[in-house]
Amino acid sequence: MPDRITSWHPSPSKPAYTPPPGAVDAHCHVFGPMAEFPFSPKAKYLPEDAGPDKLFALRDHLGFSKNVIVQASCHGTDNSATLDAIAKSDGKARGVAVVDPDTSDADLAKLHDGGIRGIRFNFLKRLVDNAPKDKFLEVANRLPEGWHVVIYFEADILEEMKPFMAAIPVPIVIDHMGRPDVTQGPDGPDMRAFRALLDSREDIWFKPTCPDRLDAIKEGGRGDPWDNFAAAVAPLVADYPDRCIWGTDWPHPNMADEVPDDGHLVDMIPRIAPTDELQQKLLVENPNRLYWSD
Ligand SMILES: O=C(O)/C=C(\CC(=O)C(=O)O)C(=O)O
């Protein structure tokens, strides 16, 4: 059994930027607590506990109102920890589940009742053993009303993902913009390919998130304050303002050796969405349309 990892900042700074009232942290996770919600036997990392109490304290510290909790791969397809956090949020959290594609319609309905509004398909080989596109499509065709699909993949497989994404019958949200190489700049090949994908369907959304991952020193980027990320991503938010949602990615799975300060992550928001109008869409209107329309 590998050692348990801490990938989050022990005392994040207070951001200089104040999010607008009603702002949603629309990409975050909970880990455990393990004694109550054991990690999956197939988990590729084993984190320390990062439960709802810590998440909600961070939400308040950073000036957010609500959370969208995305089921992390370390919990496999058992969504109990995510559902528990939503249940404890007082209506201030909703979630994205990861399901066994054979899951029944009755189980999907139960997830809906527990605050889930989408399912996530993860294509990162370092996180999951397999990602069966045919089975994913089958379950995508029988989601409850109003749900969407969240997809996590890296830029090198964007082209091969296109037929699969074209066949998905509900809106799609792409985690971390499909991890483009932001050092290429706003007009580099990765950003151009991602824009072409957005132009192929009006209901593909994206998260302009994770400067800490995409502009990490260990990945050849600049690190905090993530100038490559700001330069590459601001034009994308400006050009697709109605299709983006933002999140901290706390507790930053797998970022143990370059742990970001969440206050600094929040201070990236005005650099990628410089006007009040853009911030209102990114943080309030867009996530509410996807997660609190009912
Ligand atoms: O949290 C993220 O968005 C990214 C992750 C972890 C993850 O997705 C998961 O464990 O499910 C990563 O790149 O390691």
The ligand as a Tripos MOL2 file, in Angstrom:
@<TRIPOS>MOLECULE
LIG
   14    13     1     0     0
SMALL
NO_CHARGES

@<TRIPOS>ATOM
      1 O1         -8.6910   16.5340  -10.6580 O.co2     1 LIG1
      2 C1         -8.4240   16.7290  -11.8310 C.2       1 LIG1
      3 O2         -9.1480   17.4620  -12.4930 O.co2     1 LIG1
      4 C2         -7.3060   16.0890  -12.4330 C.2       1 LIG1
      5 C3         -6.6760   14.9580  -12.0100 C.2       1 LIG1
      6 C4         -7.2590   13.9740  -11.1060 C.3       1 LIG1
      7 C5         -8.5310   13.4270  -11.5550 C.2       1 LIG1
      8 O3         -9.1430   13.9140  -12.4580 O.2       1 LIG1
      9 C6         -9.0970   12.2430  -10.8850 C.2       1 LIG1
     10 O4         -8.4420   11.6390  -10.0350 O.co2     1 LIG1
     11 O5        -10.2180   11.8750  -11.2430 O.co2     1 LIG1
     12 C7         -5.3300   14.6870  -12.5080 C.2       1 LIG1
     13 O6         -4.9530   15.2540  -13.5460 O.co2     1 LIG1
     14 O7         -4.6060   13.9090  -11.8700 O.co2     1 LIG1
@<TRIPOS>BOND
     1     1     2 2
     2     2     3 1
     3     2     4 1
     4     4     5 2
     5     5     6 1
     6     5    12 1
     7     6     7 1
     8     7     8 2
     9     7     9 1
    10     9    10 2
    11     9    11 1
    12    12    13 2
    13    12    14 1
@<TRIPOS>SUBSTRUCTURE
     1 LIG1         1 GROUP 0 **** ****
